[in-house]
Amino acid sequence: MHKKKALVIGSGFAGLSAAINLAAKNFDVTVLEKNTTIGGRARHFSESGFSFDMGPSWYWMPDVFESFFNKFGKSVSDYYELIRLDPSYQVVYEGGDFMPIPAKMTELESLFESIEGGAGLRLREFLKQAAYKYEVGINKLVYKPGRSLTEFASLKLLVDVVRMDVFQSMSKHVRKFFKHPKLIQLMEFPVLFLGALPENTPALYSLMNYADMSLGTWYPKGGMHKIVEAMGSLAEEMGVRLLTDHEVKKINHQNGKAVSVDTNHGEIAADVIIAGADYHHVETKLLDQQSRNYSDQYWQKRVMAPSSLLYYVGLNKKLDGLLHHNLFFDTDFTPHAHDIYTDPKWPEKPLFYASLTSKTDDTVAPEGCENLFLLIPVAPGLQETEEIREQYFNMIVKRMEEHTGQSILKHIVYKRSFAHRDFVKDYNSFKGNAYGLANTLTQTAILKPSLKSKKLKNLYYTGQLTVPGPGVPPSLISGIVVADEVEKDMF
Ligand SMILES: Cc1cc2nc3c(=O)[nH]c(=O)nc-3n(C[C@H](O)[C@H](O)[C@H](O)COP(=O)(O)OP(=O)(O)OC[C@H]3O[C@@H](n4cnc5c(N)ncnc54)[C@H](O)[C@@H]3O)c2cc1C
């Protein structure tokens, strides 16, 4: 039988996942990627003996990755070696105080108890509730395509949704259990991955604490791009064509159906198109006005997840006192959060995150050297310049020098920065966002940009701006969900 031709725009995790899932459903799949390498925001590069992951660095929810590969008769271990980090990460406080977060639950409970009497047992109860949310959230809710409220209409699921604290904020929920500012900050940190403040994030997302503390922080040896390589290999094994340096310029349509795309290498015909590039870009640059789902006004009202100032740095020495993942919470987050979410502007004294994969992996830096990845979350849509990048770099390196008591600046042998302009240029990112659309209550499930075009019946969307949301595991799931919808609609 003639196989239906599916074109996937973009080779991020969502695009690759959609491609693999469609190939398994017997589609003839081609992925069109504008960049010269696959992986989207999770690309990597090597320079001067250092190997840098460009985007994601936290491997959480290992079960989602395992079940993804299991669907195709594979296992994560067929492609890469996973290492559980212990401590999982550390938090750095003002005055040089460090708090490593142990991977073992008994040690974690003791740590909580040592900070606040009774907090050890309360952590156990908090994580018990979070486990339930994870079970229902990750195994049932995130696989809903969000096309209609009827998807949530089963009585059992409605009861689950209510039990899952959808209408209470994460901020209130955490404060019911803990009082000490250090514990509150620690429990609220994971929802920052979802792109919104804890007061605007439903307490359903305490499932992220379960992912953090119970399931653990892992690292694929070689770096996060090992996941991309694994998915690229699996896609090719399944007959998917991965065409890099293929930028889609336009989606052509006839009689209410998408029929082909124009690329920098000419026109390519399709029976179905799955857009894994940033949703806003696809709507405003690849489609004509009448084929768009949403107006400009709609997009301007969306709450985007932050953008980031990123630095990839090679040091010609080892640094003491830092771990693989380090959260610099050495300053008050309130004014920084205000500058990201409420009144977008450059922050005066931002929090930041430092990752040193060379603490775990000797393949990512030359011997005796350190591989340093620095991230400052900032508001999307800001105007940035080389001077601004330099100013923030010097600011956070100085803080790291103060905290570790070691010189860093004069040991830099490689440095590259990446910010808004690069997000726009490399990924066609809306306002230079780093990780999509914030997971606020009014941007959840059916309230997210729809995974299906309302105008062209064979055009679909996947990725971090549609269901289920930002992050590597949700992007993998997004590809699965969209492939299932395509199959349902076309057969
Ligand atoms: C700095 C940073 C840190 C992060 N940290 C973490 C983390 O630690 N853990 C975690 O789970 N998640 C993290 N995330 C989020 C996670 O990386 C993303 O949610 C996920 O990678 C998004 O995948 P995607 O497929 O939706 O989008 P993308 O990866 O952006 O893929 C879209 C692809 O479409 C391509 N494209 C765009 N326009 C066109 C066009 N016209 N034609 C052809 N191709 C086109 C782009 O080049 C890109 O390859 C982080 C993200 C960033 C940026």
The ligand as a Gaussian input file, in Angstrom:
#p B3LYP/6-31G(d) Opt

LIG

0 1
 C       18.874000      27.020000      27.963000
 C       17.827000      25.962000      28.122000
 C       17.881000      25.109000      29.220000
 C       16.915000      24.128000      29.376000
 N       17.043000      23.249000      30.409000
 C       16.240000      22.158000      30.472000
 C       16.541000      21.103000      31.367000
 O       17.544000      21.153000      32.080000
 N       15.713000      20.011000      31.374000
 C       14.615000      19.937000      30.561000
 O       13.876000      18.934000      30.607000
 N       14.330000      20.922000      29.668000
 C       15.134000      22.010000      29.594000
 N       14.924000      22.978000      28.655000
 C       13.720000      22.898000      27.811000
 C       13.891000      21.906000      26.668000
 O       15.180000      21.973000      26.152000
 C       12.876000      22.265000      25.583000
 O       11.571000      22.297000      26.150000
 C       12.870000      21.265000      24.420000
 O       14.177000      20.980000      23.994000
 C       12.025000      21.865000      23.289000
 O       11.963000      20.987000      22.222000
 P       11.060000      21.346000      20.942000
 O       11.192000      20.186000      20.028000
 O        9.718000      21.775000      21.371000
 O       11.718000      22.674000      20.326000
 P       13.127000      22.960000      19.652000
 O       14.197000      22.199000      20.324000
 O       13.312000      24.418000      19.579000
 O       12.961000      22.395000      18.165000
 C       12.406000      23.139000      17.127000
 C       13.275000      22.962000      15.899000
 O       12.648000      23.594000      14.781000
 C       13.668000      24.153000      13.970000
 N       13.084000      25.172000      13.098000
 C       12.609000      26.395000      13.434000
 N       12.110000      27.033000      12.340000
 C       12.276000      26.189000      11.303000
 C       11.962000      26.277000       9.913000
 N       11.348000      27.339000       9.389000
 N       12.295000      25.235000       9.107000
 C       12.909000      24.120000       9.616000
 N       13.230000      23.999000      10.933000
 C       12.908000      25.012000      11.765000
 C       14.646000      24.703000      14.983000
 O       15.918000      24.932000      14.412000
 C       14.658000      23.585000      16.028000
 O       15.639000      22.618000      15.718000
 C       15.868000      23.983000      28.449000
 C       15.818000      24.842000      27.337000
 C       16.795000      25.810000      27.170000
 C       16.770000      26.665000      25.950000

